[in-house]
Amino acid sequence: MNFADFLARRGPPLPVKAQVQRQGDLPGAPPVVLEALPALLAAQARMKTPRPSEVLRALTKTKGRAWGELHRAEVLQYARAHLPHQPITPLTYGPARRKVEGETVDRPLAAEAFTGGGLFALACAIEGVYATEVCEYDAQAVETLKVNLDATATRQDALVWTPSVPDGGLDMLLGGPPCQPFSKGASLGQSEYGVASEKNMYPRILDWVADSQPRVMVMENSSEVATDKYAKYFNWWWKQMNLLGYEGVFWSLDASSFGTPQARKRAFAIAWPKGAPWGKALRTAPAATHGDPGSAAVKSGKLLPWTHAFDRLTSGCCGGYGMVGCMNLGNLHGQCSTCIEGANFAPAPNQTKDNARQSISATLLRTYAGMFNAQFARIEKRRPTPASQQAAFRPRERVERLISEWLSPTLTAGGGSQRMQESLLIPETGTGTVSSIDPHDTKQREAFVAQLQVMSVREGAKLQDVPQWWAFSGNRAAAWRQIGNGIPINLGRTVIRKVMDALQYPNPLPRSIAAERFEGLWPLDAVDMCARSVGVEGYPEELEEPTWRQALTKEQRTRRPFASKQIFRTSRKKRDVLESRQTWWEDASLDGVWSPKWDAILAKWKPTSLSDLPPGFLDHGEMLSMLEGEEPWVHAEIVKLYAKAAGVSHQAVEPLLWKQVETMEGGWYAQ
């Protein structure tokens, strides 16, 4: 479908007559358009919040449809110039505090279109971005938003919705318009394919930019939109953005480069007002944090290896109970630190009945066996060991298969055989691997395929970095649609962090989920789900740094918030651990739980300042929490020692200690 065909599909061209050229008119506009505009502008000017997009919509419904589509930005800008109460294009950084529905907020404000099951919205919420509005039409996806994100979420049609502008301006206009017109899976000749498709929402994005004037626009789609295949159309689209006073670039990103265990290439259209000081920072895409395990960058420590798909699917709690279906994976609300023999196990949603793993039917079995050579790979039933690494690693170009030796292929939303192929895995009881069979032997292929299962909804969500506590509404098909259409959480967080850095917001934002220590999230900076849960209070024998952190370079420690001293203190040496075991005791009735021996600690501990800690403690927050419920003499002796060391009164000691907790890096206990 070429560009001329696209215009033709939008409506028949109007005859070109003598143009009316008056000052303030649209140059080159047909008389029928110029005659219709005054009445349309007058009607919209009477509205409480006049919208340029409403003028354009009314114009293309009545007069000048083809001309209006081709010259969309000119009409929108003309309407902006002639309508009252239009938002000013922001060229300064956003205000730190402002009112939203009567509440004072100091977070970036965003509106999101095509929200779907809320994966990008969740990424924003994690980083502290305040979503003033979301737009989603699918009823079951809206229910997901209500359950997890915003109980007031309502169904919205993108064809008539337009974002409102809060006090101080809109920081971000976000979204993931339908990818069907541009994805590789779109069928040639179908009405929904290409720029002429009714599902092509890029023209509507121009309307929203004109209406809301955001500081930054972020729109995600199939990587195809940034290829030569659609270059002519998007050259026109970017010119339209320029006429609206915006400029921008495409970022081509692969989710596997940011800690997602999936080969998922996406294109992000990033735009900002011309002359905005944050534009320079947005011209370059976020730097990768993960890479091919066999690459020089990974071997030298500059990048972390890809997150292994098999590890992600089989990762369980750090207590070693193998509870891969626990809602509290990642120590949500500190549940893992007190989970003894599974006492705190809480099953994650979407794992039973229709949402659970399924065996494949005989029909699908025959279909898959026939497609084996082109479609199938494996997911190893073991973690790669040093001796088998060369067999486990595969070049990135060869990963476009079922489940690779390292990464999962791109998950899709649609049903049928394509999505089923992408969600197959070897069950725990399965035997054999692809490498152990003769691919030319039909019986061996069929025997291997027969053991495959379709993964559960929860497993699909894991491959998109969705935390266990995020529940999907609707049946299995609806849940898969929300998962497959979504932006992987870690990829979304990476993009939002880059935008927040450009807009000079703190990163991570104080009081955001990203600033918390344990929130059940798949880490951005580690290959182990439970790496952030090491060093939990009450377990002094586990206070040493995890091995993945010891291997990080100084640059990586500084660059990654989760891998910095905000979360983990400096590595404890063996003598520190031995010292802590001399001053702590293990409760025999609670296997693995340790408590301080206060008499032994106070007998040998001589602090010289308020910053000193008794042996075996991570920080002041842990110490103060352990003091709760102890004998009064313990508390009094601690206060006495600190008062003497700091030269302050006994009454001043505790407020000063809590002040240290509130200002310490990470601020976990203060929250």
C-alpha positions, 0 to 999 in steps of 0.5 A: 500500500503506497502513500497515494493509496493511503490518501485515496482510502481516506476519501476522494480528493476534492476538486481544486478551485481558485484559492482564497488567499486572505491573511490568516487563512490556510495557504492552499486550502480549497474554498470549501475548507475556508468557508467551513472553518469559521463556523466550526471554530466558533462552535468549538470556541464556546466549549469549556476546553476548546480542542483543535482536534475537534475542529479537524474532526468536524471538518473531515466529517463534512468538508475537505476530508482528503485535504484535511488528512494530508494537511492535518498539522496545518489545520490543527495549528490554524485552529490553535491560533484561533481558539481561546484557552490553548495550552502553551508549548512548554520550553521550561522544565516542569514544576516540582509541585502542582495540584491534581484534583485537589491533591498536591503532587511532585511527580511527573504527570502523564496521560496514556493512550492504548493502555491495554492491560497496563504494562506500560502504565505499571512501569510508569507507576513503578518509577513514580510517574502520575497518570492523570488519564488512561485511555483503553477501549477493551472492557476486560483490559479496563477491568485489569486497570481497575483491579491493579492500578486505578479503581476509577478507570473507565472505558475510553475510545481513542477516536474521540478521547483527548488528554486534558492538560493539568496545571503546569503542563503535561510532562508525558504523552504516552501510548502504544498504538495498535501494531497490527498495521505495521507488524511482521505478522500483518497479512498483505492484502488485509484491510487492517494492514499498512498506513491505510488501515483504520487501526493506524492511529498515528494521525490521531497522535498528531491531534493529541499533541496539538491538544495537549502540548506535552513536554515529551511524547513517547509512542511504542510500536512494532520495530517495522515502523522505523524501517525503510518499508514505511519510511515515506509515510513516517517522513510525512508524519514527522513533517507533520510533527514539525509543523506542530512545533515538535521534533523527534527521533525513533529509538529502536530497542530490544527488550533483551538488552534491558533485562527482559528474557525475551527477543522483543524489538520495539520502536519508540517515537520520541518527540519534544517541543523545538528548542526544549532544553531536554531535547538533546538528551532524548536524541540518544536511546538508553544504553543497554545494560544486558547483552549476548553472554558470549559477547566481549562486553559481557565477558569483560563485565561491561554488560550483564548477560541476558536474563535466561528465559528458563531461569525466569520461568522456574525462579522461586523464592529465595528460601529455596522452597521452589514456590515459583507461583508465589505472589511474594516473589522478590520479597513483596512487602518483606514476606520472603524474609519471614517465610519459614517453610512456606508459611507466607506463601500466597499463590499469584493470580491467573494460574489455575483452571483455564489459565494454567499450563495446558497440554496440546491437542492431537491436531496441534501436535501434528501441526507442530511436528510438521513445522519442527525444522522451521519453528522449534528450539528448546528451553533447557531443563537445566541451568547452563554450567561452565562446561556447557556454556558454549552449547547453551549460548547462541548468536542473537540472530538465531534466536527467532524461534520457539523458546531459544537456548537463552531468550524467549521469542517475541510473545504475541497477543493473537490466538491460533497456532502462532501464539501457541507456538511461541508459548510452548515449553518442556514440562518438569516431567519431560525428557530429552532435548532438541540437541539429543534428537535427529531433526530428520527423524520424523518419529524422534521429532514427534516424540519430542513435540508430544511432551510439550505444553502451552505455558500458563498465563502467569508464565507468559507474564513473567517473560514480560517482567510482570510482577506476580501480584499483577492480576489479569482480568478476563479469560485466558485469551483476554489475558494473553492479549493483554500480555502480548500487546504490552511493553515489557516492564523493564523496557518500559521502566528504562524508557521512562527513566531516560525521559525523567533524566532528561526532564531533570526529575530525581531518579529514582523518584523519592517515595516511588516503588522504584525507591523501595527495597522490596516490591516483588519486581524483576530486577533491572540490574541482576540475573537473579530474581532474589538478588535484592532479597539478600541481606534481610534483617535477622539473617546475619549469616546471609549479609555478604553481597551476592556474587553477581554484585561482586562481579560488577564494575565500578561504573556499573555500580554507579550507573544502576540504582538497584546495584548501588549502595542505595540498596546494598552496603559494602561487602562484609568480610569474613571476620565481620560475619564471624564477629556477628556470630559471636554476638547473635544467637540462633533460635532453635524453634525458628530454623535460620532466624537469628537475634542479637545477644544484647549482653554480649554486644553491650559488653564489648561495643564502644561507639565513638559517634552516632554513625557507629553501629553495634556488631552484626547490624546493617544500619540504624533502621535495622537496629531500632527495629530490633530494639522494639520489644526488648527489655527497657535496660537494653534501650537505656544502655544503647541511648547512654552509649550514644549520648556519651559518644556524641556529647548530647543529652539522652533525650536528643539521642533517639531523634538524631538516630531516626534522622539518620534513618530518614536520610540514609541512602535508600530510606527504606526503613523510614518509609 
